[in-house]
Amino acid sequence: MSAMLGAVLASINNYFAGDPVRGRWAVAGGEVSPASGQALALEGGQWCIIAGSALNDGLHRQGAGGLADEEFEGTVTPLRIPRDLLGLVAEIEAWQDAQDAAAGPYASESFGGYSYSRATDPATGLPMTWEAAFRSRLNRWRKL
């Protein structure tokens, strides 16, 4: 979900960022924690953005593990992503998986008695993307 969530947050230009916490951080056992005494209020399952790390910059979900062990000076920014948006991201992932499974190299083709046509974006005439398919449902969270 991390890659799709990052793409969705970038497309709506809204990361729901809290106040960044600057300091020295330790990553051990796949999780980030303060190494210099500053407080980090991250609940299990809460998303954050790590910046300043040599190995772990980017979007991370607390409690999910997967980070490389290191110590670094940088920031950890807690995110307050609405539960409704996380549910929509799961829908977008499922839609994208279905599109990838059905995708061919052509928007439409036909031969004999067979005809195939992919949904197209009315604005561009190109095959439908998740951005176009879910635009109206994402608009409520979009920042300009």
C-alpha positions in Angstrom: 0.0 0.0 0.0 2.9 2.3 0.6 3.7 3.0 -3.1 0.0 3.6 -4.0 -0.6 5.7 -0.9 2.5 7.9 -1.8 1.2 8.3 -5.3 -2.3 9.3 -4.1 -1.0 11.8 -1.6 1.3 13.3 -4.2 -1.6 13.5 -6.7 -3.9 15.4 -4.3 -0.9 17.5 -3.0 -1.9 16.7 0.6 0.1 14.6 3.0 -2.0 15.5 6.1 1.3 16.3 7.8 1.6 17.0 11.5 4.5 19.0 12.9 7.9 17.5 11.9 10.0 16.3 14.7 13.7 17.1 14.2 16.4 15.2 16.0 18.6 12.1 16.1 16.8 8.9 15.2 17.6 5.2 15.6 16.2 2.5 13.4 16.4 -0.9 15.0 14.3 -4.0 14.3 12.8 -2.2 11.3 11.2 0.6 13.4 12.2 4.2 14.0 12.5 5.6 17.5 14.1 8.7 19.0 17.8 8.4 19.9 18.3 11.7 21.5 15.4 12.1 23.9 12.9 14.0 21.8 9.3 12.8 21.8 7.7 11.1 18.9 4.0 10.5 19.2 3.3 7.8 16.6 0.7 5.2 17.1 1.0 1.7 15.8 -0.1 1.7 12.2 0.2 5.5 11.8 2.0 6.7 8.7 5.0 9.1 8.8 7.5 10.6 6.4 11.2 10.1 7.3 13.7 12.6 5.9 17.4 12.9 6.3 18.1 9.2 6.5 20.7 7.5 4.2 18.7 4.3 4.0 15.0 4.9 5.0 13.8 8.2 3.5 10.2 8.2 2.5 6.7 7.0 3.6 6.6 4.5 6.4 3.9 2.9 8.5 4.8 2.6 12.2 4.7 -1.1 13.3 5.0 -2.4 9.7 8.8 -3.0 10.0 10.9 -3.1 6.9 13.3 -0.3 7.7 17.1 -0.8 7.5 19.0 -0.4 10.8 20.8 2.9 11.1 21.1 6.1 13.1 20.6 9.4 11.4 20.0 13.1 12.0 16.8 14.3 10.4 13.0 14.6 10.7 10.1 12.3 11.2 6.8 13.9 10.3 3.6 12.1 11.6 0.8 12.0 9.1 -2.9 12.2 10.0 -4.4 10.5 7.0 -8.2 10.1 7.2 -9.4 6.5 7.5 -11.8 7.1 4.6 -8.9 8.0 2.3 -7.0 4.9 3.3 -10.1 2.8 2.4 -10.2 4.6 -1.0 -6.5 3.9 -1.6 -7.3 0.2 -1.0 -10.0 0.5 -3.7 -7.6 2.2 -6.1 -5.1 -0.6 -5.6 -7.7 -3.2 -6.4 -8.9 -1.3 -9.4 -5.3 -0.8 -10.6 -4.6 -4.6 -10.2 -7.7 -5.4 -12.2 -6.7 -3.0 -14.9 -3.2 -4.4 -15.1 -4.5 -8.0 -15.3 -6.8 -7.0 -18.2 -4.4 -4.6 -19.9 -3.2 -5.2 -23.4 -1.0 -3.0 -25.5 -4.0 -1.5 -27.4 -6.9 0.7 -26.3 -9.1 -1.3 -28.6 -8.9 -4.0 -31.2 -11.2 -6.3 -33.1 -10.8 -9.2 -35.4 -13.2 -11.9 -36.5 -16.1 -11.9 -34.0 -13.9 -10.6 -31.2 -13.8 -7.1 -30.0 -11.9 -5.5 -27.1 -12.0 -2.0 -25.8 -10.5 -0.5 -22.7 -12.2 2.4 -20.9 -10.8 5.7 -22.0 -10.4 9.0 -20.2 -12.9 11.4 -22.0 -10.5 14.3 -21.3 -7.5 12.8 -23.0 -8.8 9.9 -25.1 -6.1 7.7 -23.6 -6.7 4.5 -21.5 -8.3 5.3 -18.2 -5.8 5.8 -15.3 -6.6 5.6 -11.6 -6.1 9.4 -11.3 -9.0 10.0 -13.8 -11.2 7.1 -12.5 -11.0 8.3 -8.9 -10.6 12.1 -9.5 -14.1 13.1 -8.2 -13.8 10.9 -5.1 -10.3 12.3 -4.3 -11.2 15.9 -4.8 -12.5 16.5 -1.3 -8.9 16.0 0.0 -7.1 17.8 -2.8 -5.0 20.9 -2.0 -4.2 23.4 -4.7 
